[in-house]
Amino acid sequence: MSVKIYVDIGSNLYPKLLKEKALEINLINMHLRIEDQEYVCYDENLDFETFSKQFYKDLEEGKKVQTSLVNSGDYLEAFKKDV
């Protein structure tokens, strides 16, 4: 019997870390919105350090920032890939 581990991105197990440690843990992304722009948290194509600095700058400037839990449909799609 094999075991697959799935965690949402709130676990702070960043894709870069997982690759460096060769950990086979499946990350489920969540989305956030700054003003009218939606972002996928920890997208592999996103420079996390730069994005984080901008995120906190936007908060300080009073921009409207919304976060949410991971969509259950995103979990389902991830599970379907392995079943």
Backbone bond lengths (Angstrom), bond angles and torsions (degrees), N, CA, C in turn:
res aa  C-N    CA-C-N  psi(-1)  N-CA   C-N-CA  omega(-1)  CA-C   N-CA-C  phi
1 M - - - 1.446 - - 1.535 108.63 -
2 S 1.314 115.56 133.74 1.457 120.01 177.60 1.535 109.13 -106.24
3 V 1.313 114.64 158.24 1.454 121.09 -179.14 1.514 108.55 -124.18
4 K 1.317 116.66 134.38 1.461 122.96 175.46 1.520 107.20 -113.50
5 I 1.319 116.16 138.64 1.453 121.00 179.60 1.526 108.55 -111.21
6 Y 1.324 115.11 130.14 1.461 122.62 176.81 1.518 108.03 -123.09
7 V 1.309 116.59 132.97 1.460 121.00 176.00 1.521 108.11 -137.38
8 D 1.323 114.96 153.20 1.456 116.41 173.99 1.522 108.64 -84.82
9 I 1.285 115.53 165.81 1.454 121.45 -172.61 1.528 111.65 -65.40
10 G 1.335 117.79 -16.45 1.454 121.41 175.84 1.523 113.00 -63.86
11 S 1.314 117.36 -10.73 1.467 121.82 178.43 1.528 112.02 -71.60
12 N 1.340 115.99 -12.57 1.468 122.20 -177.29 1.525 113.15 62.73
13 L 1.316 116.51 25.14 1.464 121.24 171.48 1.520 106.54 -93.45
14 Y 1.304 115.74 88.52 1.455 121.25 -174.36 1.526 110.98 -70.47
15 P 1.340 117.86 147.69 1.461 120.80 -179.84 1.530 113.20 -51.43
16 K 1.317 117.27 -40.20 1.462 120.55 -179.68 1.530 110.92 -61.35
17 L 1.328 117.05 -43.89 1.458 121.96 179.21 1.525 110.89 -62.77
18 L 1.320 116.56 -44.59 1.459 120.60 -179.59 1.527 111.16 -61.29
19 K 1.324 116.69 -39.30 1.465 120.51 178.45 1.526 110.79 -67.23
20 E 1.335 116.16 -44.33 1.470 120.46 -179.54 1.522 111.69 -60.82
21 K 1.319 117.35 -39.16 1.462 122.35 -177.62 1.528 112.78 -91.71
22 A 1.322 116.50 -1.08 1.469 122.76 -178.76 1.534 111.40 54.75
23 L 1.323 115.50 43.22 1.461 121.01 178.39 1.522 109.72 -93.03
24 E 1.306 115.52 132.24 1.463 120.10 179.16 1.522 109.59 -97.03
25 I 1.322 114.41 75.02 1.457 121.96 178.47 1.526 106.79 -119.28
26 N 1.314 115.83 129.57 1.461 121.37 -178.24 1.524 110.21 -87.33
27 L 1.328 115.47 122.45 1.462 121.14 179.13 1.523 110.80 -94.86
28 I 1.308 115.26 135.45 1.457 121.10 175.55 1.529 106.35 -108.70
29 N 1.304 116.48 118.29 1.461 121.32 -177.14 1.522 112.13 -74.00
30 M 1.312 114.27 157.50 1.456 120.72 170.05 1.520 107.00 -122.05
31 H 1.283 115.80 167.11 1.457 121.42 -177.00 1.522 109.77 -114.30
32 L 1.307 115.06 151.20 1.456 119.68 171.75 1.512 108.18 -137.58
33 R 1.308 114.64 157.91 1.460 120.95 -177.37 1.521 108.38 -125.73
34 I 1.330 115.28 131.02 1.453 122.24 172.26 1.514 105.83 -117.95
35 E 1.349 113.74 114.80 1.466 120.31 -172.65 1.535 107.74 56.45
36 D 1.332 118.33 -118.49 1.470 120.74 -178.38 1.526 113.35 -104.41
37 Q 1.322 117.47 9.41 1.464 121.62 -177.39 1.530 110.22 -105.34
38 E 1.347 116.98 126.56 1.461 120.91 178.58 1.528 109.75 -98.21
39 Y 1.340 115.51 140.37 1.461 122.38 -179.73 1.521 109.98 -126.64
40 V 1.315 116.38 148.63 1.459 122.17 171.47 1.520 106.43 -95.11
41 C 1.316 116.45 120.31 1.464 119.94 -178.64 1.519 110.74 -66.30
42 Y 1.289 115.97 131.83 1.456 124.10 175.28 1.520 113.59 62.62
43 D 1.302 115.73 33.48 1.457 120.81 171.37 1.525 107.28 -59.86
44 E 1.316 117.42 135.70 1.465 121.13 -178.17 1.527 112.78 -58.96
45 N 1.322 117.34 -23.50 1.463 121.33 -179.68 1.524 112.53 -90.13
46 L 1.322 116.93 2.15 1.451 121.98 -176.85 1.524 109.84 -102.78
47 D 1.321 116.80 130.28 1.469 121.34 175.88 1.527 107.09 -74.86
48 F 1.321 116.00 102.48 1.460 121.89 -172.41 1.525 112.44 -59.96
49 E 1.317 117.49 -43.51 1.464 120.36 -177.35 1.533 111.20 -62.77
50 T 1.316 116.48 -47.07 1.457 121.24 179.58 1.531 110.20 -64.34
51 F 1.324 116.79 -43.75 1.460 121.33 -179.26 1.527 110.72 -62.39
52 S 1.330 116.78 -42.34 1.466 120.80 -179.47 1.522 111.27 -62.05
53 K 1.325 116.87 -44.37 1.464 120.46 179.00 1.526 110.78 -61.40
54 Q 1.330 116.22 -43.07 1.457 120.27 179.52 1.524 110.98 -66.75
55 F 1.332 117.20 -38.12 1.458 122.65 179.22 1.530 110.33 -58.04
56 Y 1.336 116.72 -49.54 1.460 120.10 -178.84 1.526 112.14 -70.51
57 K 1.307 117.12 -31.59 1.462 120.42 174.90 1.534 109.56 -64.46
58 D 1.340 115.94 -43.32 1.464 120.27 178.01 1.531 111.13 -60.94
59 L 1.328 117.32 -40.05 1.462 120.68 177.34 1.524 110.69 -62.03
60 E 1.336 115.77 -46.09 1.466 119.90 -179.87 1.525 111.86 -61.49
61 E 1.335 116.36 -33.63 1.463 120.80 -179.44 1.528 112.46 -80.31
62 G 1.332 116.89 -2.20 1.456 120.42 176.96 1.517 114.84 83.71
63 K 1.331 116.98 14.57 1.464 118.51 177.86 1.523 109.61 -67.35
64 K 1.321 115.32 152.20 1.456 121.64 -179.56 1.526 109.04 -76.28
65 V 1.328 116.15 115.72 1.462 121.97 -179.55 1.519 108.40 -120.47
66 Q 1.326 116.33 130.25 1.463 121.61 179.20 1.514 109.31 -126.82
67 T 1.333 115.59 135.41 1.461 121.11 173.76 1.517 107.86 -122.14
68 S 1.303 116.21 167.35 1.459 119.97 178.11 1.517 109.34 -153.83
69 L 1.303 114.76 168.29 1.457 119.91 174.22 1.522 109.21 -71.04
70 V 1.304 115.16 166.19 1.460 120.05 176.29 1.524 108.67 -65.70
71 N 1.306 115.51 135.89 1.452 122.15 178.09 1.531 109.51 -66.62
72 S 1.322 117.14 132.59 1.465 120.58 -179.35 1.528 111.56 -61.55
73 G 1.319 117.10 -28.77 1.465 120.48 176.82 1.524 111.59 -65.53
74 D 1.344 116.93 -33.12 1.464 120.26 177.13 1.523 110.81 -66.48
75 Y 1.341 116.28 -39.48 1.463 119.38 175.53 1.523 110.41 -62.05
76 L 1.319 115.72 -46.85 1.454 120.52 -178.39 1.522 111.26 -58.52
77 E 1.329 117.22 -44.72 1.459 120.54 179.23 1.526 111.34 -62.00
78 A 1.319 117.22 -39.66 1.474 120.69 178.00 1.517 110.80 -63.91
79 F 1.340 116.94 -42.92 1.453 120.42 179.36 1.527 112.02 -64.58
80 K 1.321 116.14 -39.69 1.467 120.62 -178.61 1.525 111.97 -60.96
81 K 1.328 117.00 -32.03 1.458 120.59 -179.69 1.519 111.84 -63.60
82 D 1.336 117.18 -28.08 1.470 121.49 -175.81 1.517 114.27 -103.20
83 V 1.312 116.69 -2.89 1.473 118.92 -178.14 1.510 110.21 -97.37
